[in-house]
Amino acid sequence: MKAMIVKECGPLENLMLETVADPVAGDNEVVIDVKICAVNFADSLMVEGTYQVRPPLPFSPGVEVAGIICEIGTNITGWKVGDRVQALTNWGGFAEKVAVATEALCPLPEKMTYVDAAAFVVAYGTSHVALDYRAKLQKGEWLVVNGAGGGVGLTAVEIGHMLGARVIATAGSDEKLALARTRGAEFTINYKTEDLRGKIKEYTGGKGANVVYDPVGGDVFRQSFRAMAPEGRMLVIGFASGDIPQVPANHLLVKNIELIGFYWGAYRDFKPEILQESGRQLFDWYRQGKISPHISATFPLEKTVDAIRALRNRTSSGKVVVTMT
């Protein structure tokens, strides 16, 4: 099979198309004929060797795939060859086939496309669990979503709107802000041309944000942190800017602010029932037509480096995916 392989961690150019042996299903695994693999920031970090999970070399990145089961292990029940599935792979997704354990599988709703399926679980799951379970976002609260045009940011706008919050979307381009408005943002702020802190205060009538969802970091984090309401909750989702901010603890104390670190993938290990419950809700919303991934770009397998770069450089909006055919 063809796969994008990293033989030595480093720059994205180390990720190259190779022909490698097909995977074989272990006793408790299935092999998926991959149709689509979504691109995530984790892919870039894996290639560099800076992600919290370090696959053994050589490896293929890619953590989120959709396709068809083409082989099943000897101990498998409840799944069969031909089933349409979505899977979280840990790594290995940028390949024509990948072997995964059955607990990583999710059956696709009848009308769900492979593109939607591959782009669905991580982005929507991150926003849903972060906002509903961790921040306990309430109807009528002010929610600021930074990086609102990106893969997770756009889903946070949608989920926040569905939960009844008043959503302020921030991004670095007017095009991304226009997209956020179509997904439920009531107000928008271009943090490259406008005063982020001042605008949040203005739109909230001086009250400040009850919840801030931040996958950006850097000055965007710092300015929105300074525009929080008393008893506000700040969700640390990631650092797309590459700048990891430091938080003055006395500011937390003065306003009784909660700083909440959030890594969706960790729940797979220590509280999987949270992700399962969230997944059921999200797929129900999808079936009802209430949510649907926004895909801004599709790349062929051999252009995976360009796909990752588009996400990393924040030139894309919503999700970016790689197709195997």
PyMOL commands that set and color helices and strands:
alter all, ss='L'
color gray80, all
select helices_A, chain A and resi 12-14+41-48+102-104+114-118+121-134+151-162+174-182+196-203+218-225+249-255+264-270+272-287+301-312
alter helices_A, ss='H'
color red, helices_A
select strands_A, chain A and resi 2-6+15-19+29-38+64-72+84-88+97-101+105-107+142-145+166-171+187-190+209-214+228-236+258-261+295-300+319-323
alter strands_A, ss='S'
color yellow, strands_A
deselect
rebuild
show_as cartoon
